[in-house]
Amino acid sequence: MAAPSRRNDHRRPVIDPHTIGDTFASGVDVQDHEDWTRLNWWVDVAGNGNGTRRKVASIVLPRSALPTVMQELRGSQAQGHGRETRRH
């Protein structure tokens, strides 16, 4: 069976069969491998006089997706605050 053809419209609606909440992150550690990249997102946590980091999310991407991610990030920076409107 042939693989389904990929649509050029990467902005098509994303279905959310399970509730997935947003998570705030202070920073990210990148693990770069031959054909995939893992992004480990963390937040700073104060405690006992020394800062620690708590992992809040992790995403594994194929390296082939990185050019699209970079293009989207550059596009959102050029547009100010991205496609979503900022509420005051």
N, C-alpha and C positions, 0 to 999 in steps of 0.2 A: 504494500500500500504506500503510495507516495505521500510525502509530508505535505501538510496543508500549505498553500501558498501564503506568503506574508504580505499583508496589505501595506501600502505605502503610507496610509494615514495612521501615524503613531499616536495621534491625539484622540483616537476613538475612545468611547466611554470604557472605564474600568469597572468591572463588576466587583462587588464586595460581599461574597457569600457569608463571610464571618465578620463580626465587628472587630476592627483593628484600630486601636487608638493611636493618636499621635504621641510621640515621645520627644521631649526636649533633650538636646545634647550640647555639651560644652565644646567637644572636639571629637576627633576621629583618629584612629590608628589604621594604617593601610598595610595589608599583607598582600604583596604582589607576587603572583606565581606565573608559571608559563602560560596557562590558558584561562586563568580566572583570577579575580581580585576579591579579597574579603575586606569589607569596611566594618570596623568595630567602633561603634559610637559610644561615648562615655560622658559622664557628668562629673564635675569636681565636687567632692564631699569633704567638708571641714571636719576634723576630728583629732583630738589629742595633740594639737599643735603642729601636726604635719598633714599636708593635703593628700588625699587619696582620690582615686578615680573609681567610679562604679559603672560597669558596662550596662547600657540601657537598650542596645539593639545591635544586631549584626546582619549584614547583607552580603551575599556572595553573588558576584556578577561575572558573566563571561567577559573576557578581555575585549571581545568584539563589540560589547555594549558601551565601552568607555568613550569612544568618539561621540556617540549620541548624548551621553550624560554630560560631557564637557560642552557640547553645543547648546544643550538646554540650560546649563548653568550660565554660560556666557550670554545667552538670550535674556535670561531673567535679570541679569545685572544691567544689561543695556536698557531694559524697560523699567528700571527703578525697583519696584517691589514684586516683579513677576506678574503672572496672570491674575492672581487673586488680589482683590482690593483690600487695602489696609483700612481698618476701622479705627476711628479716633474716639 
